[in-house]
Amino acid sequence: MAVFGAGPAGLTCAHDLALMGYQVTVLEAGPFAGGNMRTAIPSYRLPHGLVDQEARAILELGVGFRPHSPWGPDSIGRLRQEGYDAFFLATGVEKKFQPLPPQEGVFTEAEMGVEGHGIIHAVAAGHRAALAIHQHCQQSRLRVEKKG
């Protein structure tokens, strides 16, 4: 599983998937995890050390982290070639670019049906994405087992 974006939604999704037993890699355009928790919230309100501690706890579950890895139009195809089969785009990219055409195994934050903005909404979207990806993987396995 590949998760684009190491903000609240992406980290929540990676956390939940790791607890379900999936191998997950988080790809982040910037140098560190935290997303808007580090860039939009002043450190006197949410200390960066606390954000780092929470991100570290998620990575200690076995989640991989690739900093300086921005999402781009060829990212999904490239990662599919590396063996990734499910993706969560938690970058807000759908707000900046045209909506993505539907692709099997690709989920976006906007598709998670969470109204509103902010950390609580992002966390809810991350939880929903993990469940959607898990369901997708279970259905894919059933299709493979029926063929074989």
C-alpha positions as CSV (number, residue, x, y, z in Angstrom):
1,M,0.0,0.0,0.0
2,A,1.2,3.5,-0.8
3,V,-0.1,6.6,0.9
4,F,0.7,10.0,-0.6
5,G,0.8,12.6,2.1
6,A,2.1,12.4,5.6
7,G,-0.5,14.7,7.2
8,P,-3.3,13.6,9.5
9,A,-5.3,11.7,6.9
10,G,-2.3,9.9,5.4
11,L,-0.8,9.0,8.8
12,T,-4.1,7.8,10.1
13,C,-4.7,5.6,7.1
14,A,-1.1,4.2,7.3
15,H,-1.6,3.5,11.0
16,D,-4.8,1.6,10.5
17,L,-3.5,-0.4,7.6
18,A,-0.4,-1.4,9.5
19,L,-2.5,-2.6,12.4
20,M,-4.5,-4.7,9.9
21,G,-1.2,-6.3,8.9
22,Y,-0.6,-4.5,5.6
23,Q,2.8,-3.3,4.4
24,V,2.5,0.5,4.0
25,T,4.8,3.2,2.7
26,V,4.0,6.8,3.2
27,L,5.3,9.2,0.5
28,E,5.7,12.8,1.4
29,A,6.6,15.8,-0.7
30,G,8.3,17.5,2.1
31,P,11.2,16.5,4.4
32,F,9.1,15.4,7.4
33,A,5.7,14.0,8.4
34,G,3.0,16.1,9.8
35,G,1.5,18.0,6.9
36,N,-0.7,20.9,8.0
37,M,-0.1,20.0,11.7
38,R,3.4,21.3,11.2
39,T,2.9,24.0,8.7
40,A,-0.5,25.6,9.5
41,I,-0.6,25.2,13.3
42,P,1.9,27.3,15.3
43,S,4.3,25.2,17.4
44,Y,3.2,26.9,20.6
45,R,-0.3,25.4,20.0
46,L,0.9,22.0,18.7
47,P,4.6,21.4,19.4
48,H,6.4,19.9,16.5
49,G,8.1,17.5,18.9
50,L,4.7,16.0,19.7
51,V,3.9,15.7,16.0
52,D,7.3,14.0,15.4
53,Q,6.6,11.6,18.3
54,E,3.3,10.5,16.9
55,A,4.7,10.1,13.4
56,R,7.6,8.0,14.9
57,A,5.1,5.8,16.7
58,I,3.3,5.1,13.4
59,L,6.6,4.4,11.6
60,E,7.6,2.0,14.4
61,L,4.6,-0.2,13.4
62,G,6.7,-1.0,10.3
63,V,5.3,1.8,8.1
64,G,7.9,2.9,5.5
65,F,8.5,6.6,4.9
66,R,9.8,8.3,1.8
67,P,10.4,12.1,2.2
68,H,10.9,14.3,-0.8
69,S,8.5,12.1,-2.9
70,P,5.8,14.4,-4.3
71,W,2.8,13.0,-6.1
72,G,2.8,13.3,-9.8
73,P,0.8,12.0,-12.8
74,D,3.1,9.1,-13.3
75,S,3.4,8.1,-9.6
76,I,0.7,5.5,-9.6
77,G,2.1,3.7,-12.7
78,R,5.6,3.8,-11.3
79,L,4.6,2.4,-7.9
80,R,2.5,-0.3,-9.5
81,Q,5.7,-1.5,-11.3
82,E,7.3,-1.6,-7.9
83,G,4.6,-3.9,-6.7
84,Y,2.2,-1.5,-4.9
85,D,-1.5,-2.4,-5.6
86,A,-3.5,0.1,-3.5
87,F,-3.1,3.8,-3.1
88,F,-4.5,6.6,-0.9
89,L,-4.0,10.2,-2.1
90,A,-4.1,12.3,1.0
91,T,-2.4,15.4,-0.4
92,G,-5.3,17.7,-1.1
93,V,-4.2,17.2,-4.7
94,E,-7.8,16.9,-6.0
95,K,-8.2,20.6,-5.0
96,K,-5.2,21.7,-7.1
97,F,-5.6,19.5,-10.2
98,Q,-8.4,18.0,-12.3
99,P,-10.1,15.1,-10.6
100,L,-8.4,11.8,-11.3
101,P,-10.1,9.3,-13.6
102,P,-11.2,6.3,-11.7
103,Q,-8.5,3.7,-11.3
104,E,-8.8,0.3,-9.5
105,G,-7.2,0.5,-6.1
106,V,-6.8,4.3,-6.0
107,F,-8.6,6.2,-3.3
108,T,-8.7,9.9,-2.7
109,E,-9.4,12.0,0.4
110,A,-12.3,13.6,-1.4
111,E,-14.0,10.2,-2.1
112,M,-14.1,9.4,1.6
113,G,-17.3,11.4,2.1
114,V,-16.1,13.5,5.1
115,E,-17.6,17.0,5.0
116,G,-15.5,19.9,6.3
117,H,-11.9,20.7,6.8
118,G,-9.4,20.4,9.6
119,I,-7.6,17.7,11.5
120,I,-10.7,15.9,12.8
121,H,-12.1,15.6,9.3
122,A,-8.8,14.5,7.9
123,V,-8.4,11.8,10.6
124,A,-11.9,10.6,9.8
125,A,-11.0,10.4,6.1
126,G,-7.9,8.4,6.9
127,H,-9.9,5.9,8.9
128,R,-12.4,5.5,6.1
129,A,-9.7,5.2,3.5
130,A,-8.1,2.3,5.4
131,L,-11.4,0.5,5.5
132,A,-12.0,1.1,1.8
133,I,-8.5,-0.2,1.0
134,H,-8.9,-3.2,3.2
135,Q,-12.3,-4.0,1.6
136,H,-10.7,-3.6,-1.9
137,C,-7.9,-6.0,-1.0
138,Q,-10.4,-8.6,0.4
139,Q,-12.5,-8.4,-2.8
140,S,-9.3,-8.6,-5.0
141,R,-8.2,-11.8,-3.1
142,L,-11.7,-13.3,-3.6
143,R,-11.5,-12.7,-7.4
144,V,-8.0,-14.3,-7.5
145,E,-9.2,-17.3,-5.4
146,K,-12.2,-17.8,-7.7
147,K,-10.1,-17.8,-10.8
148,G,-7.6,-20.3,-9.4
